[in-house]
Amino acid sequence: MTFDLASLGWDAEFAAAFTRLNLPGTRPARVTRVDRGIATVLGPAGTERTSMGGNHLLRACRDPLLLPCAGDWVAVRSWPDRRVTLENVLPRRTQVLRNESREHSTRGQVLAANIDALAVVEPMDPAPDLGRIERLLTLAWESGARPVVLLTKADLAKRPELVAEQVASAAPGVPVWPVSARTGIGLDAVRELVAGDRTLGLLGTSGSGKSTLVNALAGATVMTTQQIRRADGRGRHTTTFRALIPLPGGGAVLDTPGIRAVGVFDGGLDQAFSDIEELATGCRFADCQHGGEPGCEVWAAVENGELSTRRLDSWRSPLVPSIERGRPRIKPTERKQS
């Protein structure tokens, strides 16, 4: 069995980076998932399970960001005893980086790598959580990938286009598309994001419909799902690992487990809240706190209804640890009555 790496995004730039590693006897492969230090990779010979080679293990001990993750391109080596080892990780073109803050230290965790487009997946049923969308969009902007918002379960909304307009207010400069895996609404637009050799990453909480969307794109059940719990509107997600799924005809989609908490670095905040950042440049005072000071353009926008106090509060507190609770939602009146 042979596999064409070009269908997963292998190109001249990655090939040149592989050559610069100067590791004779190795071959390129792409990581599809990682389980407790064991990386499953897809290479010319198909799927293989690898352990980390000694040299790379030492490098990763010094810098945990060098640990392989789903989406990475890597150099692997086969041994006479049939072992396969991962010898190095190629430089990442994009990476989804979560800030893991602790009491006495701050470090990052790479959730996914080499994503071309990163979709924040949020269900229309229950109602979209605007604060959560904003925080996940910060991750998306920071990653270097193209951010989009996919509003799943659009078939359960009475007027999905109106809900999408409301969500767009929390996502300046980002496409917001209603999607339904059951009826096919919006799937053609999503397929364009993986056309050819591109990789689409999915970012969202449990029950948002990521696995169902992956299955619709793949045309088969490749990710298991569970029914949402109707009592509280939250889902139970059977995906506990990040997985890169090759798609028929080329391209890939990378599903992530439901995220309960997220920390962000500063990189994506300016873009996720670009509307407020732009208003702030017009404030009279450089140290304006946007709380009603004279000449405050941000507060003026709140008073005239151009900017919501909810969004201003979200911008002031960008590092809220939980993204599952306590965030304002769009009124559920736009959903169909069950």
N, C-alpha and C positions, 0 to 999 in steps of 0.2 A: 504494500500500500504506500502511495506517495501523496504528499499534500503540497499544494501550491501556496507558498508563504505570501505571494503577492496579493492573494485574495484577502489576507489579514492586514494588509497595509505595509508589507515589507517593500522598501523602495531604495533608490540609490543613496539617499542620505543615511539610512540605517545601515546599508551595506558598507558605506565608507567608515562609519563609526565602528562597525564590527572589525573591519580590516585594521583600524588603528589600535584595537586591543592587542593585536599581535599575540594571539593564543593558538599556536599550531595544534592541530588535532581536535579543535572544537568546531561546532556548527551552530548556526543560529536557530532559535526557537522562540515562541511567544508563550508567556505564562497564562494559563487559563484559570488557575486557582492555586491557593496556598493553604495547606492544612498542617499546623504545628511544625513548621519548618520544612515540610515536604512540598515541593512545587510540582504541580502537574503542568507539563508544557506540551505545545503542539508544534511539531517540526516537520521536516520533509518526510520523515519516516512514520509520521502519525503521532499519537499521544504517548507520552512517556512520563514516569514519575522520577523526580530527581531530588537528591539531597545536596546541600551546599558543600562545595569544595572548600578545603581548608583555608586557602588564601582569601577567598571571598568571605568566609565566615569571620576571619580576623578583621577584615575591613568593616563588616557589618557590626561587629562588636564595638568598634570605635565610633561608628556612625550608623545608628539604626535606620536612617532613611535609605540606606543601601540595601536593606532587606528586600527581596523580590516581592512583588505584588501582582495581582491580576492586571494584565495589559502590558507588562514589561516585555521588552525584547532582551533576550539573554544569550550567553554563550554556554553551551553544554558539551560535555565530554563523555564518551562511552569507554568503559574499562573491560578488560578480558573476563572479569568475574561477573559481567552483565550489569554492574552498577552504572548509573548515569549520574553525573554530578554537574551542578550549576557553578560555573567558574567565574562569571561576571555578569553585571547588569549594564546594558547599554544606556548611555545618557537619555533621559526622558524628554520627549518633545513637549508633553503636558503632564501635569500630575494633580490629582485631587488630594489636597493636604489638609488633614484635620489637626487642629491645635489641641493637644491633650494637656490641660493645665493641672498641676498638682500644687500642694501647699508651698513646696520649696523649689519647684522646678517647672519648666515649661518645655515640652518637646512636641514634635510633630509625628503624625502617622500618615503614611501614604496609603490612601484607600484604593486608588486606581491610577493607571498610567497610560499615556499615549492615546488619550481620548480626543476625537475630533470635535464632537458635539456632546455637551453634557446637559441632560434634561432633568429639571426639577419636576418630579412626578407627584401630583397632588390630586386627590379625588374630588369630584363634584358632590359626591354623596358619601359621608357627610360633607357639609359645606366647606369650601376651601379656607385654610388657615393662612391669612395674609402674612402674619409675623413669621411663620415657619417658612413660607416661600421666600421672604426677604433674606432670611439667614442662610438658606440653602443656595440662593442665588449668589450670596457673597462667596461661598465655596466655589461655585461654578465660575464666576468671574476671575477669581484668584487662580484657578487651575490653568488658565491659558486656552481652554477649549471654548467653543461657541456655546453660550448659554441659551436654552429654550425652556419654556414651561409647558408641560403636557398636563391638561386637566382631564383625568381619566373618568370613566363611568358617566360620560356625557349623555348617554341614553337615559339616565335617571333624572336629568335636569329638564325643567319645563322650557327654559330659554337659555340653552348653553352659551349662545353668543353674548347674551347680556352678562352672564357670570364671567365670561372671558374678558369683557370690557372692564369689569370691576377689578379683576385680578391684575389687569394690565397697569392699573394705577400703582401697584406695588412692584412692578417690574419694568421700569423705564428702559427703553431700548432693546427689549427682549421679546421675541415672538411668543405669543400665548395661544396655544391651539387646543380646542376641545377634542377629545379622543374617546372612542369607545371600541374596545376589542370585540365586544359582542355584536355590534352592528356594522363595524368597519369605519365609523366616522373618524376622519382625520388620519387614518393609517397610511394613506398614500403619501402625505406630507412627511410622516415619520420615516417611511421607507426611503425617502430621498436623503435622509441624514446618514444612512448606511450604504447608499448606492456605491457600487464598485468595490473599493477597498477600505471604506471609512469605518470608524468605530464610534458607536453611540453609547455613552454612559448614562445610567439611570440612577437618580439620587432621590430618595424619599423614605417615608416612614413605613412601618408595617401596615398592611392593608391598603396601601395607596394604589395597588394594581400593577406594580412593576413586573411581577412574574407572569401575570396574565398577558401583559403587553409583549413580553419576550416570546411567549408561546404563539401569539398572533403573528409576530414578525417571522418566527421560525417555521410556521405552518405545521407545528407538531407540539406535543406536550414535552418540553425539555426542562421546565421548572415546575415543581409542584406548588400548589396553592391550597389555602384553606378558606372557608367561608368567613366573612366578617361577622363579628359578634354584634348583633343589633342593639343590645342593651346600652352600650357605650359608644358605638360607632367605630371602635378600633378593631383592627384585624389581628389575627395570629399568623405569622409568616413562617413558613417552614424553611426559608432560605437563611442559613446562618453563616454563609461564606460569600465572598465576592467571586463571581464566575463570569468568564468571557465565553460567549456562545457564538461560534461561527454560524453564519446564515447561508442558506441556499443561494447560490448566485454571487456570493462574495459579500464582504463586510462582516461586521460582528457587533454584538450588543453586550455590554457589561452590566450585569445586575449586581446590586449591592444589597446586603441585609438591611432591614429596617433600622434607621438611625434614631436613637433615643436622645442623644445629646450631641451637641456640636460646638466646638470652639473655633474661632476664626482668627487668622492673622490680619494685619491691616490692609493687605494687598487688594482685596476685592471690595472693601467697604465703599470707596469713592465711586465705583461703578455701580454697585448695587443700589446706592442712594444718590445717584448722580443728580436727580432733580433737586434734592436738598443742598447738595454741595454747590450746585450752580446758583441757587438762591442766596446762599451764604456769602458768595463773593460780592454781593451787592450791599451787604450790611455796612452801616456807618462805621462801626468799631471793629477792629481786627480781632479783638478778644470777645466778641459778642457771644452770649450764652443762649440766645434765641428764646428768651423767656419774657419778652415784652419790652426790651430796651428800645430807646428812641432810634429810629432809622433801621430797625431790624427787618430785613426783607423776608426772612423765614417766618417770623411771627405775623407779618402782614399777610403772607400767603395763607396762614392758618385762619386768620380773621375773615378773609374774603372767601374762604371755602376752597381755595386752590389746593391746599395741603391739609391732610387730616391730622388731628392731634395724635391719633394712633400711630401713624407713620413717623411723626416727629419723635414720639416716645421710643419707637423701635430703633430709630437712628441713634438716639442718645444712649441706648443700652444694647450695643451690638453683640455683646459677649454673653447673653443670657444662656445658661448651661442647658436648659431643657427646651426642646422644640416641640414637645408633644402636648403641653398643657398650658393653660393660662393665657392663650393668645386670642385676640379678637377674631371672629369669623364673619364671613359674609352672611347676611340674614338668610335663613333656610327657606324663606318664602318663595325663592326662585326654583325650588325643587318640586318635582311631582309629588303629589300626595300618595302615600302607599296605602 
